[in-house]
Amino acid sequence: MAGAIAGLSGAAHAAPCAWPQYDAWLAKVMQNDGRALDVDTKRRQSTSEGQSYAMFFALVANDRATFDRALDWTRRNLAGGVFGPDGAHLPAWQWGRRDDGNDGVVDPNSASDSDLWLAYDLLEAGRLWRESGYTRTALALMSQIRANETVALPGVGTMLLPGSSGFYQNGVARVNPSYTPAFVLRRLALEDPQGPWTAIATNATEMMRIVSPRGYAPDWAAFRVGQGYVVDPVAGDAGSYDAIRTYLWAALTARGDPLGARQLAILGGMRAAFDATAALPERVATLTGVVSGTAPVGFWAALLPYFNAFSDARGIAAAQQHLASDFAQARYYDRALALFGTGAFEQRYRFDVQGRLEPRWEAACQSDNAR
């Protein structure tokens, strides 16, 4: 593994605390007020997902100033000002240019994956930066997730709904396999062992097995009371821009965590597609395994840890080549996937078996890289 990591354009030999991709991402995406701006969308949107990722990247970079700005923007614009140690509203998932021409909340519904990530970011900020206010805010948010974004499915147990409204109707619950990183749920369970987090992680892995019969994760799936898991009635069986994160999260889960090993065993489809064609598809029909389209550069970045988990030198080399040749044209989402994928591949961070973040700076760079 070490040899493969060192091959990423010499990244492993760079100064241990410098993170040029993060600095470029700050310049491209982050606004001075803490807003992660997606200029590639018509509404020039910002999302709770983007804010949660921004806070995670800032934590990995030991950049508390950016972390706090992103947290403050989220509090003021997505959570109605209520997002702190004394209580937290679930953030609206989408903010941007509204139909009336003004900027503001476009869709007030929550996004549970972002809420899990926000809680995770805050728990780890509280631990790593020794600030209890972050921890208390995380606990307040976790209480809201538990109350408004989970459901007891008959014959399954507790599962995460994608948001607080509209995802469980007429006996059909929509689910998203990319919303439940095992390491995130492990960390929440460490803080709140009486909560639903371990059950969700276990149940989500079993869901993944059922809805990925050919080793490809779908973007969305559904649970129908009396039938179990079925093809999603809205998105069908397509696996694409949401699903690519499922492979990434599985590969980032600590090797000692049986859920990570189980998920990697389930998700062999992308390796099979690459082995057959030396390419990655943009879209997969997950029931048949029929692939189509050409993957953007972000997919290659997301799959760096996945190929690395399998010691797949050919896949790693192909991903490196695509990143070297195509990244200059990367869009907003590609850049986020790249920070996750290459950051882990360059050993800038990892997760332990209880989901705790182990950033490189904690051991080697704390005094040099604090911003």
C-alpha positions as CSV (number, residue, x, y, z in Angstrom):
1,M,0.0,0.0,0.0
2,A,2.8,2.4,0.9
3,G,4.4,2.0,-2.5
4,A,1.1,2.7,-4.3
5,I,0.4,5.8,-2.2
6,A,3.9,7.2,-2.9
7,G,3.1,7.0,-6.6
8,L,0.6,9.8,-6.6
9,S,2.7,12.4,-8.4
10,G,5.2,12.2,-5.5
11,A,2.6,13.4,-3.1
12,A,3.8,11.2,-0.2
13,H,7.2,13.0,-0.4
14,A,5.7,16.5,-0.2
15,A,5.9,18.6,3.0
16,P,3.8,16.6,5.5
17,C,1.6,19.6,6.5
18,A,1.1,21.2,3.1
19,W,-2.1,20.4,1.2
20,P,-2.1,22.1,-2.1
21,Q,-5.4,20.6,-3.3
22,Y,-7.1,22.0,-0.2
23,D,-5.7,25.4,-0.8
24,A,-6.9,25.3,-4.4
25,W,-10.4,24.2,-3.2
26,L,-10.5,27.1,-0.8
27,A,-9.8,29.5,-3.6
28,K,-12.3,27.9,-6.0
29,V,-15.2,27.0,-3.7
30,M,-15.1,28.7,-0.3
31,Q,-16.4,32.3,0.0
32,N,-15.0,34.7,2.7
33,D,-18.2,34.4,4.7
34,G,-18.0,30.6,5.0
35,R,-20.3,29.6,2.1
36,A,-19.3,26.7,-0.1
37,L,-20.5,27.9,-3.5
38,D,-21.4,25.6,-6.3
39,V,-21.1,27.8,-9.4
40,D,-21.9,24.9,-11.7
41,T,-25.6,25.0,-10.9
42,K,-28.2,27.3,-12.3
43,R,-29.2,28.6,-8.9
44,R,-25.5,29.0,-7.8
45,Q,-26.5,26.9,-4.9
46,S,-25.0,26.0,-1.6
47,T,-26.1,22.9,0.3
48,S,-25.9,21.4,3.7
49,E,-23.9,18.7,2.1
50,G,-21.3,21.2,0.8
51,Q,-21.1,22.9,4.2
52,S,-20.6,19.6,6.0
53,Y,-17.8,18.6,3.5
54,A,-16.2,22.0,3.9
55,M,-16.1,21.6,7.7
56,F,-14.6,18.1,7.3
57,F,-11.9,19.2,5.0
58,A,-11.1,22.1,7.3
59,L,-10.8,19.7,10.2
60,V,-8.4,17.5,8.2
61,A,-6.4,20.6,7.3
62,N,-6.4,21.9,10.9
63,D,-8.0,25.0,9.6
64,R,-10.2,26.1,12.5
65,A,-10.9,29.6,11.0
66,T,-12.5,28.1,7.9
67,F,-14.3,25.5,10.0
68,D,-15.9,28.2,12.1
69,R,-16.8,30.4,9.2
70,A,-18.6,27.4,7.5
71,L,-20.3,26.5,10.7
72,D,-21.5,30.1,11.2
73,W,-22.8,30.4,7.6
74,T,-24.7,27.1,8.1
75,R,-26.2,28.4,11.3
76,R,-27.3,31.7,9.9
77,N,-28.6,30.7,6.5
78,L,-29.6,27.0,6.7
79,A,-30.7,26.6,10.3
80,G,-32.5,29.9,11.0
81,G,-29.9,30.9,13.5
82,V,-30.6,27.9,15.8
83,F,-27.6,25.6,15.6
84,G,-25.6,25.6,18.8
85,P,-24.9,24.0,22.2
86,D,-28.4,24.8,23.5
87,G,-30.3,23.4,20.5
88,A,-30.1,22.8,16.8
89,H,-32.6,23.0,13.9
90,L,-32.1,20.5,11.1
91,P,-30.5,22.6,8.3
92,A,-32.3,23.2,5.1
93,W,-30.5,21.3,2.4
94,Q,-30.6,23.9,-0.4
95,W,-29.9,27.6,-0.5
96,G,-29.4,29.8,-3.6
97,R,-31.0,32.0,-6.2
98,R,-34.8,31.7,-5.8
99,D,-37.4,32.1,-8.5
100,D,-38.0,35.7,-7.3
101,G,-34.4,36.5,-8.0
102,N,-33.3,36.8,-4.4
103,D,-30.9,34.5,-2.6
104,G,-32.3,32.4,0.2
105,V,-33.5,28.9,1.2
106,V,-34.8,27.2,-1.9
107,D,-35.8,23.9,-0.3
108,P,-36.3,23.8,3.5
109,N,-36.3,20.0,3.7
110,S,-33.3,18.5,5.5
111,A,-30.7,16.1,4.1
112,S,-29.8,13.4,6.6
113,D,-26.5,12.5,5.1
114,S,-25.4,16.1,5.5
115,D,-26.8,16.2,9.0
116,L,-24.8,13.0,10.0
117,W,-21.6,14.6,8.5
118,L,-22.2,17.9,10.4
119,A,-22.7,16.0,13.6
120,Y,-19.5,14.0,12.9
121,D,-17.5,17.1,12.1
122,L,-18.6,18.8,15.3
123,L,-17.9,15.7,17.5
124,E,-14.4,15.4,16.1
125,A,-13.8,19.2,16.3
126,G,-14.7,19.0,19.9
127,R,-12.4,16.1,20.5
128,L,-9.4,17.2,18.4
129,W,-9.6,21.0,19.2
130,R,-10.7,20.4,22.8
131,E,-13.8,22.6,22.5
132,S,-16.9,21.3,24.3
133,G,-19.2,23.7,22.5
134,Y,-18.8,21.8,19.3
135,T,-19.6,18.6,21.1
136,R,-22.8,19.9,22.7
137,T,-23.9,21.3,19.3
138,A,-23.3,17.8,17.8
139,L,-25.4,16.2,20.5
140,A,-28.2,18.7,19.9
141,L,-28.2,17.9,16.2
142,M,-28.0,14.1,16.8
143,S,-31.2,14.5,18.9
144,Q,-33.0,16.1,15.9
145,I,-31.7,13.4,13.5
146,R,-32.9,10.7,15.8
147,A,-36.3,12.3,16.2
148,N,-37.0,13.4,12.6
149,E,-34.8,11.4,10.2
150,T,-35.1,7.8,11.4
151,V,-37.8,5.2,10.9
152,A,-38.5,1.7,12.2
153,L,-39.1,-0.5,9.1
154,P,-41.0,-3.7,9.7
155,G,-38.7,-6.7,9.7
156,V,-35.6,-4.6,9.3
157,G,-35.3,-2.3,12.3
158,T,-34.1,1.3,12.4
159,M,-33.1,3.0,9.2
160,L,-32.1,6.5,8.1
161,L,-34.6,8.4,6.0
162,P,-33.0,10.8,3.5
163,G,-34.7,13.8,5.1
164,S,-37.3,14.8,7.6
165,S,-40.2,15.1,5.1
166,G,-41.6,13.1,2.2
167,F,-39.5,10.0,2.2
168,Y,-41.9,7.5,3.9
169,Q,-45.4,7.5,2.4
170,N,-48.1,4.9,1.7
171,G,-45.9,2.1,3.1
172,V,-42.9,3.0,0.9
173,A,-39.7,4.4,2.4
174,R,-37.0,5.7,0.0
175,V,-33.4,5.1,1.1
176,N,-30.0,6.2,-0.2
177,P,-27.1,3.8,0.2
178,S,-24.5,6.6,0.1
179,Y,-26.1,8.4,3.1
180,T,-24.7,6.0,5.8
181,P,-20.9,5.9,6.0
182,A,-20.1,3.2,8.6
183,F,-17.3,5.3,10.2
184,V,-19.6,8.3,10.7
185,L,-22.2,6.1,12.4
186,R,-19.5,4.3,14.5
187,R,-18.4,7.7,15.8
188,L,-21.9,8.8,16.7
189,A,-22.5,5.5,18.5
190,L,-19.3,6.0,20.5
191,E,-20.7,9.3,21.7
192,D,-24.3,8.1,22.1
193,P,-24.2,4.3,22.7
194,Q,-27.9,4.2,23.4
195,G,-28.8,5.8,20.1
196,P,-29.8,4.1,16.8
197,W,-26.4,4.6,15.1
198,T,-25.0,1.1,15.3
199,A,-28.4,-0.4,14.2
200,I,-28.5,1.9,11.2
201,A,-25.0,1.0,10.2
202,T,-25.7,-2.7,10.3
203,N,-29.1,-2.4,8.6
204,A,-27.7,-0.2,5.9
205,T,-25.1,-2.7,5.1
206,E,-27.7,-5.5,4.7
207,M,-29.8,-3.1,2.6
208,M,-26.7,-2.6,0.4
209,R,-26.3,-6.3,-0.1
210,I,-29.9,-6.7,-1.2
211,V,-30.0,-3.8,-3.6
212,S,-26.6,-4.4,-5.2
213,P,-27.1,-7.9,-6.8
214,R,-24.3,-7.4,-9.3
215,G,-21.9,-5.5,-7.1
216,Y,-23.1,-2.0,-8.1
217,A,-24.8,0.4,-5.7
218,P,-27.8,2.3,-6.8
219,D,-28.3,6.0,-6.2
220,W,-31.6,5.2,-4.5
221,A,-33.6,2.2,-3.4
222,A,-36.9,1.8,-1.6
223,F,-38.5,-0.4,1.1
224,R,-42.1,-1.5,0.5
225,V,-44.0,-2.8,3.5
226,G,-44.8,-6.4,2.9
227,Q,-42.2,-6.8,0.1
228,G,-38.9,-5.6,1.5
229,Y,-36.3,-3.7,-0.6
230,V,-37.4,-2.9,-4.1
231,V,-36.3,-0.7,-7.0
232,D,-36.8,3.0,-6.2
233,P,-40.1,4.2,-7.8
234,V,-38.6,7.6,-8.7
235,A,-34.9,7.0,-9.7
236,G,-35.2,3.4,-10.8
237,D,-32.1,1.2,-10.5
238,A,-29.5,3.7,-11.8
239,G,-26.2,4.0,-10.0
240,S,-24.2,7.1,-10.7
241,Y,-23.4,10.4,-8.9
242,D,-24.9,9.5,-5.5
243,A,-23.7,5.9,-5.6
244,I,-20.1,6.7,-6.3
245,R,-19.7,7.8,-2.7
246,T,-20.8,4.3,-1.5
247,Y,-17.6,2.8,-2.8
248,L,-15.6,5.6,-1.3
249,W,-17.1,5.3,2.2
250,A,-16.7,1.5,2.2
251,A,-13.0,1.9,1.3
252,L,-12.4,4.6,4.0
253,T,-13.9,2.4,6.7
254,A,-11.2,1.0,9.0
255,R,-10.0,-2.4,7.9
256,G,-10.7,-3.7,11.3
257,D,-14.4,-2.8,11.1
258,P,-16.3,-5.9,9.8
259,L,-18.9,-3.6,8.2
260,G,-16.2,-2.1,5.9
261,A,-15.0,-5.5,4.9
262,R,-18.6,-6.6,4.2
263,Q,-19.4,-3.6,2.1
264,L,-16.2,-4.0,0.0
265,A,-17.2,-7.6,-0.6
266,I,-20.6,-6.5,-1.8
267,L,-19.4,-3.7,-4.0
268,G,-17.1,-5.4,-6.5
269,G,-18.9,-4.0,-9.5
270,M,-16.7,-1.1,-10.2
271,R,-13.6,-3.2,-10.2
272,A,-15.3,-5.6,-12.6
273,A,-16.2,-2.8,-14.9
274,F,-12.7,-1.4,-14.9
275,D,-11.1,-4.9,-15.4
276,A,-13.3,-5.5,-18.4
277,T,-12.9,-2.1,-20.1
278,A,-10.0,-0.2,-18.4
279,A,-12.6,2.6,-18.0
280,L,-15.2,3.6,-15.5
281,P,-18.9,4.1,-16.4
282,E,-20.9,7.2,-15.5
283,R,-24.0,5.2,-15.0
284,V,-24.9,1.6,-14.2
285,A,-28.2,-0.2,-14.4
286,T,-27.7,-2.0,-11.1
287,L,-30.1,-4.9,-11.7
288,T,-28.5,-6.0,-15.0
289,G,-25.0,-4.6,-14.7
290,V,-25.3,-2.7,-18.0
291,V,-23.0,0.3,-18.0
292,S,-23.1,3.5,-20.0
293,G,-21.3,6.8,-20.3
294,T,-17.8,7.9,-19.3
295,A,-17.1,8.7,-15.7
296,P,-16.0,12.2,-14.8
297,V,-12.6,12.8,-13.0
298,G,-14.3,12.9,-9.6
299,F,-15.3,9.2,-9.9
300,W,-11.6,8.3,-10.4
301,A,-10.6,10.3,-7.4
302,A,-13.4,8.7,-5.3
303,L,-12.2,5.2,-6.3
304,L,-8.6,5.8,-5.4
305,P,-9.1,4.4,-1.8
306,Y,-11.4,1.7,-3.3
307,F,-8.7,0.4,-5.7
308,N,-6.1,0.8,-2.9
309,A,-8.2,-1.3,-0.5
310,F,-8.0,-4.1,-3.1
311,S,-4.2,-3.5,-3.7
312,D,-5.3,-2.9,-7.4
313,A,-2.2,-1.3,-8.8
314,R,-3.7,-1.1,-12.3
315,G,-6.7,0.8,-11.0
316,I,-4.6,3.1,-8.9
317,A,-2.4,4.0,-11.9
318,A,-5.4,4.7,-14.1
319,A,-7.0,6.9,-11.5
320,Q,-3.7,8.8,-11.1
321,Q,-3.5,9.3,-14.9
322,H,-7.0,10.7,-15.1
323,L,-6.4,13.1,-12.2
324,A,-3.2,14.3,-13.8
325,S,-4.8,14.9,-17.2
326,D,-8.4,15.9,-16.4
327,F,-8.5,17.6,-13.0
328,A,-8.0,21.2,-14.3
329,Q,-11.6,20.9,-15.7
330,A,-13.0,19.4,-12.6
331,R,-16.4,20.7,-11.5
332,Y,-17.6,21.4,-7.9
333,Y,-18.6,17.9,-7.0
334,D,-15.5,16.4,-8.6
335,R,-13.4,18.6,-6.5
336,A,-15.1,17.5,-3.3
337,L,-14.7,13.8,-4.2
338,A,-11.0,14.5,-5.0
339,L,-10.3,15.9,-1.6
340,F,-11.9,12.9,0.1
341,G,-10.2,10.4,-2.2
342,T,-6.7,11.8,-2.7
343,G,-6.6,13.1,0.9
344,A,-7.0,9.6,2.2
345,F,-4.7,8.1,-0.5
346,E,-2.0,10.5,0.5
347,Q,-2.5,9.5,4.1
348,R,-3.6,12.9,5.2
349,Y,-6.3,11.3,7.3
350,R,-7.9,8.0,8.2
351,F,-10.5,6.6,10.5
352,D,-10.1,4.2,13.4
353,V,-12.4,1.3,14.1
354,Q,-14.6,3.5,16.3
355,G,-14.9,6.1,13.5
356,R,-12.5,8.6,15.1
357,L,-10.7,10.8,12.7
358,E,-6.9,10.5,12.7
359,P,-5.6,13.5,10.8
360,R,-1.9,13.7,9.9
361,W,-1.5,17.0,11.7
362,E,-2.5,15.5,15.0
363,A,0.8,13.5,15.1
364,A,3.1,15.6,12.9
365,C,1.8,19.0,11.9
366,Q,-0.2,20.6,14.7
367,S,2.1,23.5,15.4
368,D,3.0,24.1,11.7
369,N,-0.4,23.8,10.0
370,A,-2.8,25.6,12.4
371,R,-4.4,28.4,10.5
